[in-house]
């Protein structure tokens, strides 16, 4: 593939590709929240179309996107049918889409390709922070993101440069609402739990939130990770959500407003 991504990622994880190997991640998955287990089984048994990854990569080459990583490719076969079904249920209406953690914009480019001309996009990302990612390579990420986004066809795009734990409360105070939210920011349990709680209020009833990297039970800087935060959130607020899918990602559809 053009960006070096691996379509067999689920079966061929190595420490070179991620901070932990396949064994550690599979052990994390064995500790799944019991309320997710049935949906995980159905999702794993469902047929996934890996050809869509190749089709998107071909599109990316044609457009001339600049991607240095292929993380999003690992999720495309899983999330594509969910997103197609979600978009189809909304007819031709515009979709208010929030993405937390954009990096170079590869997932956004995929969304633009899969649901063309339908998305009003809001994105949150710090892109560079001297304390968290001081390496020189990170200076180039935001300019690359901007160049990539200039090649998309979104209805609109608003980019907030900052951390979601600060930006999401401002959005809630401003009365913003979204139909579809993708959460892939910090992987610490504290940040993920804050993201999920605010996104639960920002999400409209009938909307869907997709959370990446559910099986990460250790964050990139140590301590509890995505899995613990997701389980705690769902234990508290699960009655307000329908479990749409569970695998590498967790997709929840909001079925009622949460009292606050």
Buried (B, 14 or more C-beta within 10 A) or exposed (E): BEBEBBBEBBEEBEEEBBEBEBEBBEEBBEEBBEEBEEBBEEBEEEEBEEEBBBBBBEBBEEEEBBBEEBBBBBBBBBBBBBBEEBBEEBEEEEBBBBBBBBBBBBBBBBBBBBBEEBBBBBBBBBBBEEEEEEEEEBEBBBEBBEBBBEBBEBEEBEBBEBBBBEBBEEBBEEEBBBBBBBBBBBBBBBBBBBBBBBBBBBBBEEBBBBBBBBBBBBBBEEEBBBBBBBBBBBEBBBEBBEBBBBBBBBBBBBEEEBEE
